[in-house]
Amino acid sequence: MTMTPTVATAIVLAQAATTAGYAPSVHNTQPWHWTVLPDRLELTAQRDRQLAAIDPEGRLLLISCGAALNHARLALAAEGWRCTVDRLPDPARPDLLAVLTPTGHRAATADAMRFVQSMEVRHTDRRPLSERPLPREVLQALAEAARAEGAYLHVLTAEQVYDLAAAADRAAAVEAADEGMQQELAYWTSRRDGLGVPQYTLPAEQPATTVPERDFGRAGTLPTAPGHDRAASYGLLYGDADEPLWWLRAGEALSAVWLTAIGLGASVLPLSSVIEVATTRAALRHLVADLGWPYVVLRLGYADPDQPGPMHPPRLTAAQVVDTSAVRHLLDDA
Ligand SMILES: Cc1cc2nc3c(=O)[nH]c(=O)nc-3n(C[C@H](O)[C@H](O)[C@H](O)COP(=O)(O)O)c2cc1C
């Protein structure tokens, strides 16, 4: 069942697309574009913001878009709107990633409203975690959040964390030696146009950790307390296939896990270098006993309570990512 186009539909779809702009994305590329139509919302991949060197297949682009899709779905649910979601609906238009079609109303759920509040405070914190490990119930809740979106979160054993650390070291060395990757990184860490990873979100000193974080190639300005991430847990988000539909779903799961973590006071840091390098991606497959395909690694824990949160990186404006021209007449009437 679809609904008759109304001013309210146009407004709520435009708002959901705008709210989705809070989503995390690799190197803050925000590789999504939204088109508000009278009866539906379309999500399209923005290929000119795909990272050609580290993400030639578009895996991380689709994961990022999936996170934005999950944000938009939750924003609609928080307004009490039901909708259907068609993922990759048109083989002739592979960059049309999803179509959200409102089908009616229901009571807005408190969970969805809390998730939308969490979107506004969520940010990537790369500083060392506190010494307090996450309890098992929290890790279980995060795994359930992934499962509800059709992906799996495997929490690594201590032994597997050492394998991950070796893979992350190897990936860092491969990327450091690759001129194209380094140029791409330099470009995305020096932008001033609402995109990219600014220095104020990067630690002033690279934290000493068992599993190395991504080396952004330049020191940040974010003050960092000493710490070693001994209490960190590491999760591997994985699924049944290494193809676009699954990458999109992995992004939806990443968003769901991260927003659930915020509600439980926990911190999430995605680590994707090990996924970007083919050999280390293959090594990660063995960590899940070749049962599935790895999409992204997550460092999980509690943020250091003595450290104020880092500032949020910039975002593109709604006018840059949400096309409302097809409903302009409806919005003008509002
Ligand atoms: C698919 C994906 C991969 C990411 N990989 C990394 C990573 O390897 N290292 C890192 O520090 N941050 C990583 N991030 C976090 C992004 O850099 C971050 O989301 C972006 O800069 C926007 O910042 P925000 O999350 O604070 O809004 C990743 C995010 C996504 C969605």
The ligand as a Gaussian input file, in Angstrom:
#p B3LYP/6-31G(d) Opt

LIG

0 1
 C       32.907000       2.026000       6.617000
 C       33.666000       2.909000       7.586000
 C       35.029000       2.693000       7.811000
 C       35.736000       3.505000       8.706000
 N       37.066000       3.239000       8.946000
 C       37.735000       3.956000       9.876000
 C       39.093000       3.648000      10.190000
 O       39.683000       2.709000       9.654000
 N       39.720000       4.400000      11.126000
 C       39.098000       5.456000      11.750000
 O       39.721000       6.103000      12.586000
 N       37.801000       5.778000      11.466000
 C       37.122000       5.053000      10.551000
 N       35.804000       5.346000      10.269000
 C       35.146000       6.498000      10.938000
 C       35.036000       7.691000       9.982000
 O       36.312000       8.267000       9.791000
 C       34.041000       8.699000      10.572000
 O       32.761000       8.115000      10.593000
 C       33.969000       9.976000       9.763000
 O       35.186000      10.675000       9.826000
 C       32.850000      10.897000      10.276000
 O       33.076000      11.184000      11.627000
 P       31.990000      10.852000      12.763000
 O       31.869000       9.367000      12.823000
 O       32.596000      11.436000      14.032000
 O       30.703000      11.518000      12.392000
 C       35.067000       4.562000       9.378000
 C       33.701000       4.771000       9.163000
 C       33.002000       3.952000       8.279000
 C       31.515000       4.162000       8.076000

